[in-house]
Amino acid sequence: MSEIVYLNGDFIPEEQALVSVEDRGMLFADGVYEVARAYGGRFFLLDQHLERMQESARLVRLPLPSAAELRAAMQGVLQRNRMADASVYLSVTRGHAGPRSHVLPTEAHPTVFAAARPTPVPDPRSIQEGAAAISVPDRRWHMCHVKSIGLLLNTLAKQAAVEAGAQEALFVRDGVLTEGSATNAFVVLNGQIWTHPSGPHILSGITRDVLIEICQRDGIPLRQEGVLLSQLYAAQEVFVSGTNTEVLPIVRVDGRTIGEGRPGAVARRLLDALHRYVATSIQ
């Protein structure tokens, strides 16, 4: 049976979903997106995802449909595809605005697309034994806090990681760890968690915000400050977080062993706390 997707107000089979070749999303990567997680058929912090999309759209002057319409699109594809545990993708581009032009159109007709996919669950061995990562230069733009559909450098970084036998690539800008190719990064130094502060050089993840909230609630020392690559190599623990990733321990970076070379107590504690948080917060 064909998967049902949402496109511009309609729920239709995926093979019938067509977008103009002049859509600005294709021509300029002129659009924003979100990915929300559903557990047992219910969304986790969907409001926060939609609020972040609104902020991303505001920063790039992209008019969005109402939050109610976007929510209905995401809930609709989840329900129509009868998925319980899923990753739901939502994108809004500036749409088809006539012949290609760098100038923003005076009237925008956004293209809204949503699709539900089975959650890409990490290999259990990565949770139990830890994963590997590589560092890559962060050559991205200075608006990483916008969740843009323009992800070419992120995909190239992830591909470099895969070709190196690793699961994630960690961006380093001017010697400072920023984030992963599709995750936020955390480093444990002398019993204290460090993570890059919010701002234009990272996308502040919804899961990252939850982990910070858990640390504040439970009295776990955390500082939002950049970490040098040399400090990362000397860390007791490194882990990354994301909507689909949840909390993933990193035990090797650039072939160097992190800490004792196995998932540490902080990452395990936060993963357990995150699961409890999800259980009480799904909508």
PyMOL commands that set and color helices and strands:
alter all, ss='L'
color gray80, all
select helices_A, chain A and resi 14-16+24-28+46-59+67-80+124-129+152-163+206-218+229-233+265-281
alter helices_A, ss='H'
color red, helices_A
select strands_A, chain A and resi 4-7+10-13+31-39+42-43+86-93+111-118+131-137+168-173+176-180+184-189+192-195+222-224+227-228+237-242+246-253+256-257
alter strands_A, ss='S'
color yellow, strands_A
deselect
rebuild
show_as cartoon
